Amino acid sequence: VSSTIIQGVLAVAAGQQTSGVQVVEWVALVGSVFQFLLGLAAMSAITSQINPRSQECSHRP
């Protein structure tokens, strides 16, 4: 994900590419971020299935 983010930022910072190329890079960036967030959500779901008490507050009386 980080290399895609860096490429997207560099493309915008350079300002020398055509708008079509920038659109493609931003679409790729958004897709990569979305994929990363889906991975985090899946990891959270797996963790909550393995240890369901991890979602509870630990300092309840």
C-alpha positions in Angstrom: 0.0 0.0 0.0 2.8 2.4 0.9 4.4 2.3 -2.6 1.1 3.1 -4.2 0.5 6.0 -1.9 3.9 7.4 -2.5 3.4 7.1 -6.3 0.1 8.9 -6.1 1.5 11.7 -4.0 4.5 12.1 -6.3 2.3 12.1 -9.4 0.3 15.0 -8.0 3.3 16.8 -6.7 5.1 16.6 -10.0 2.1 18.0 -12.0 3.7 17.0 -15.3 1.5 14.0 -16.1 -1.7 14.2 -18.1 -4.9 14.2 -16.1 -5.8 10.7 -17.4 -2.7 9.2 -15.9 -3.4 11.0 -12.6 -7.0 9.7 -12.6 -5.7 6.1 -13.1 -3.1 6.5 -10.3 -5.7 8.0 -7.9 -8.1 5.1 -8.7 -5.3 2.6 -8.0 -4.6 4.5 -4.7 -8.2 4.4 -3.6 -8.5 0.7 -4.5 -5.3 -0.1 -2.5 -6.6 1.8 0.5 -10.0 0.1 0.2 -8.3 -3.3 0.0 -6.1 -2.5 3.1 -9.2 -1.5 5.1 -11.0 -4.7 4.0 -8.0 -6.6 5.3 -8.2 -4.9 8.6 -11.9 -5.5 8.9 -11.4 -9.2 8.1 -8.6 -9.4 10.7 -10.8 -7.8 13.3 -13.7 -10.2 12.5 -11.3 -13.2 12.8 -9.9 -11.9 16.1 -13.4 -11.4 17.6 -14.3 -15.0 16.6 -11.2 -16.4 18.2 -11.5 -14.3 21.4 -15.1 -12.9 21.7 -14.4 -11.4 25.1 -11.8 -9.0 23.5 -14.7 -6.8 22.5 -15.9 -6.4 26.1 -14.7 -3.7 28.5 -12.0 -5.2 30.7 -12.7 -3.1 33.8 -16.3 -4.0 34.4 -17.2 -5.0 38.0 
